[in-house]
Amino acid sequence: MDNLELLLAQNGFSVEWSWPVHKDWRLHQEELLGLAKVDVVIVNGEGTINNSHRKKYAQALVELARFATDNISKYCYLINATLFNNTADAYQQLKYYRSVYVRDQASLAELHRYGCHGKWVPDLTFYGASDHSEKATPAKKVCVTDNTLRPMAKRLKRYARKKGFTYVTMSLAHPRNKPFWKSPRTFLKNTWNWFFRDRHRSSQPQAYIDFLQQFELVITGRFHTVTMCLKHRIPFIAIASNTPKIEHLLEDVFGDKGRSVSIEDIESDRFPESCDFSTAELEKISEFLADTQRKIDSLFASINADFKQGKAGKDFDYL
């Protein structure tokens, strides 16, 4: 989100308001329409739009395309999205967005299968320079993070405890994450974890990156932990998340998904406790990041030009 706001500002846009994905706009249409008038709507898709036949938030972002175009602005764009296993009707509804930018080439291929236009631009967390100067040898061996899938997160936590590795959750617990009236059990659990585990942790991304850089190897089931590891050249091994988004990212970067393994692989006694990048891998990461910078700049330049030239009545031009 920091990068999104930075890129919008660089292109002359200011953010008037934002709407959280977990507040289903379909239940709050009057409130949404009562917000300040805007010229452009940017929808940050991330990993939400998958399995639209059974996931309400995925379907909400799909349906937002026509609603926003008809009622808020003709300039409505979907960016930074992974698309996976949605219905044919969902892809037809996505056509109401003036443009669709996806985070991986597999999502782009899925768009094309349903006759939709789009463009591949990797995740926004890759934007911006990072320090790749020679660093001191990491002081600790292995860090294990959580996973979007709760059973897998629990299994990773048990694995870390058994091996004596450091375990960390990417998301910080806090009482405000879930109101008591919605879920008393979750509220109490978040309050407990916040007080005994997370209340002294920083929510700043750089603090998380600094923490990861202490380790020789990171084992993670989190997409954005993988992007941070790639950007900062932190060796990692990935466990599948709720969709193949991590594997698709690895294929875009390396041409294969060799750093994606199963939980059974890491639980094996043969699994190494270090997995440094090869020279070839480091070269591919550098090439990928340089190309990504250009792609992201082009994305926002395209939206800027489209709006300034008043092309709402014509097809969108992907620069």
N, C-alpha and C positions, 0 to 999 in steps of 0.2 A: 504493500500500500504506500510506503514511503516513496518507492521508485515511481509508482503510478502518479502520485501527486507532483513529484519533481518533474516528470516528463510532461505532464499537462501544463505546469507553470512555464516550462521552457518553450512551450508552443502557444503561450498567450491565453491559456484557459485558467479560470479560477473555479474551485470546487464550492458550489453553493450549498449542497447537502449530499448526504450519502444514506444508503438504505441497507441494513444488514440482511444477508441472505437468509438467516434463520427466523426472520420476521416475515412470514408469508404475505407478500403484498396483496394477494387476492382476497385476503380477509380484512385489508385496511385500505381499500381503494380510495375512499373519501379523504383519508389522512394523506395518502400519497399525492392526490391531485390538489390538496390544499397547500402543498409546499411551494416555495418560491419558484417562479417561472425560470426555466433554463433553456439554453439554446441547443445543448448537446447532452445525450445520455450515453454514458460509458458503462457497460456491464462487464465486470471482472469475473469471468467464468470459473477460473481455476479448475478444481477437480469435481465441481458440483454436478455437471451435466452428464450423468451416466445412469443407465437403467431407468429411464424416464417412466417406464410402465409401472414402476413400483416405488419410485422415490419422489416425494412431493416437491422437494426443493429443486430437483432437476426439472420437473415439469413446470414449476413456477418460473424459472428463468427462460424456459422455452416459450411459455405463453406471454412473458413480458414483452417479447419482441413486437408483437402486433399491438398490444395495449399501449406501450410507450410510443410507438410510431403514430398511432391514431390520436393519442390524448396528450402527449408531453412534447415530443419533438420528432420531426422526420429524420433528424440526424441521430440515429440510435445504433450503436456499434457494440458488438460482442468481441472481447479481446481476451487473450491469456487463458484460453479454455482447453481442457482435455475433453474429448467426446468419445463415449464408449457405450455400446450396446443400448442405444436408444431406439425408439420406435420409428418406423418410416414416417409417420405423421409428425413426429417431433422434428425431424430434419426438414420437412416441408415448412413447418412453422418458423424454423430458424431463418428461412429466406426473408422474413420480414425485417431482420437486421440489415442495415445498409452494407455492413461488411462483417465477416467472421474471421478472426485470427485465432489459430489453434497452436498449442504448445509443442506438438510433436507431429512427425510426418504420418504416423499411423492414424491420428485424428483427421488429418487432411485427406488421407485415402478413404476414410469412412465417409467424409463429406462428399467426396467425388462419387462414391458408389450410389449416393442418393441424389445425384444431379445438382448438388449445391456447390457454390463457389466459395473460396476461402483462400487463406494464405498461412503458411507456417512461419511463426515467429516464436522462438523459445521463451521460456518463462521469464517474467520481469525481474525476478530476483537476480538474474545474471547481469543486469545492467549496472554499469559503473565499474571503475577501476578497483582493484584489490592489491594488497601488498604481497608480492611474491618473492621478496628478498630472502636471502638465506636466513633461516631461523634456527634457534638452538634445538638440539635433539629433544623430541617430546619426552617429558619426564615420566609418563605413565603409559601402560601397554594398551589396554582395550577399554573402550566405552561402548555400552549398549544402550540404544534408545528404544522408545516405545513404537507402536504401530497403530494405525487407524482402527484396525480390527482388534477388539478387546481381547478375545481368546489368544490371539497371537502376541499381543502386548504382555499378557500375563505369562505366556510361555517364555518370552524373551527375558522377562524379569527373573523368572525362576532360573533360567540358564545363566544369567549374569551372577546371581547369588551363588550358584553351584560352582562357578569358575572363579569367583572372587573378583569379578570385573565391576567397574563403576556402571551403575544404571541411572539413566536420567530420562524424564519425560520431556517432550518438546513443548507441550502445552502446560502452562502454569495453572495449578488449582487456585480457585478463589471463591469465596462465598457468593459473589455476584454472578458467577458463571451460570448458575441455575437457581431461580427463585425458590424459596421454600414451598410456596403454594403450588408450584408446578411439579416438584419432585422432592419431598422431604428427605428421602434417603440420599439422593445425589447431593442436595444442599449440605447435609451433615457430613458426607464423605469429602466434599470439596473443602468445607471448613476445616476438617481434621487435617487433610493433606496440606492445605495452605499454612496452617499454624505450625505443624511439625516438620514440613518439608520445603515449602516454596515461598514463605513470606519474606525471606531475605534474598531471594533470587531476583535479578533484574529481568524485566520484560523486553529489554532492548536487544535487537538481533545481534549486534556486535558482541554483547556479553556472551551470548550462546556460541558464537563463532570462536571467541577467545577461549571458552571452555573446551570446545572440541579440539582446538589446536594443541592441547596438552597431551594428546594421545597419539600413539603410533598407528592405531586402527580404530575406526568407528564402524560398528555393526548397527544398521538402522532399518526400520520399516517406514520411514517418513520421507515423502517426496522432497520436501524443502530442506531436510537435513542433507539429502543427496546433492541438491543444487548448491548448498553452502560448501559442502566438501569439495565438489568439483571446482567451484570458483576460487577456493582458497587452497587447493591442492592438498587436501587432507585425505589420506588413504581410507577407503571405506569398502564395506561389503553390504549389499542391500538385500532385504527380505521383501517379498511381494506385499503390496498394499491392497486396498479394496478394489483397485482396477490395475491393469498392466501399465500404468503411467510411468512407473520407475523403469521398467524394462524398455519401454518405448524411448524414454529419454536416453538410456545407455546406448541403445542402438543408434540414435541420432548422433551421439558424441563419438562413440568408439567403433560403430559398425557391427557391434555384437552386444550381447547382454551377459558377458562373462562374469561381471561383478555382481550379478544377481544370483543368489543361491537359495536353497530351501532351508527351512529351520532344521531339518534332519541333517543337512550338510554341516551346519555350524555346531550342532550337538555332537557330531562325530569326533572321536579322539584324534582323528587325522587332520582336523581343521587347523590351519596355521593361526598363530596369534599376531602375525604381521603380514601385510600384503601391500608392499610399497608399489607406487606407480612405476611402470617401465618407462624408458625414454620415449618409446613410441606413443604410449598413453599420454604422457605429458605434452607431447607435440600435438596430439589430436585435441586435447583439452584447450590448448592455446588457440588453435585454429578455430575451434567451435566458439570460444568466447569472443574472439575478434569478429567473427561473422555475425554472432548474435547481437553485438553492439550495433552493427550497421542495420540489421533487420529491425531492431526495436526503434532506432531513430527513424527509419523509413515508415514504420507503422504510424507513429504520431505525426510525422510530416504529411502522410497521406490523409489522415483525418483532418488535420489543420487545413490543408489545401481544399479538401472536399467541402468543408463548411464555409470557408472564406469565398470560394467561387460559386457558392449557392447552387450546388449540383443535385439538390434533393430530388428533382424530377428525372434525373438520369442515372444510369448505372454507376456504381462506385468504381473508381480507378485505383487499383492496387499498384503503388509505386515500386 
